[in-house]
């Protein structure tokens, strides 16, 4: 996405939707009673939301695209730690202890 200002990051994961009809659902989705969905979460300034929604509606016209807006009281990363160096383990394959 090339918004200005850009979205600094977002998270996606797989989900399942219930409702909104099943006219475009696969046979397995109809049997299960739910359809595959992708969930996207982005933390961004409230003022950026209208432009983001307009771009998504224009560039990714997904049927039944649903969104909600909720306040975030805090958003940060915990202190980053240096990577842990792990010493290689000698192979014991084929050896009897």
C-alpha positions, -999 to +999 in steps of 0.1 A: +000+000+000+013+034-009-007+057+013+007+091+022+015+090+051+022+053+048+008+027+072+037+018+094+026-019+096-003-041+099-012-077+109-032-103+090-045-137+099-070-162+086-106-162+099-140-176+091-171-156+083-207-165+092-236-148+074-239-124+044-250-154+023-231-182+006-237-175-031-200-175-038-190-200-012-172-232-021-189-266-016-168-273+015-176-238+029-213-244+024-211-277+042-192-262+071-216-232+072-188-206+071-165-190+045-128-183+046-119-147+054-087-127+059-086-104+089-064-073+088-056-051+118-039-017+115-032+008+142-032+043+126-043+078+134-081+083+132-076+110+105-060+084+082-090+061+082-113+077+056-085+078+030-075+042+038-111+030+034-114+049+001-082+033-013-092-002-002-127+002-017-112+014-050-082-010-053-096-041-036-133-043-041-139-074-019-176-086-016-188-083+020-157-064+031-165-054+067-146-031+090-149-016+124-130+012+142-121+012+179-098+033+200-064+020+210-053+032+244-016+022+239+005+008+211+042+000+215+067-028+213+084-042+244+121-036+247+139-054+219+166-078+230+198-088+212+195-122+194+206-151+215+236-169+200+232-207+201+263-229+199+261-256+173+254-291+186+276-319+175+258-346+156+253-379+174+236-396+144+246-432+142+264-433+176+253-454+204+254-436+238 
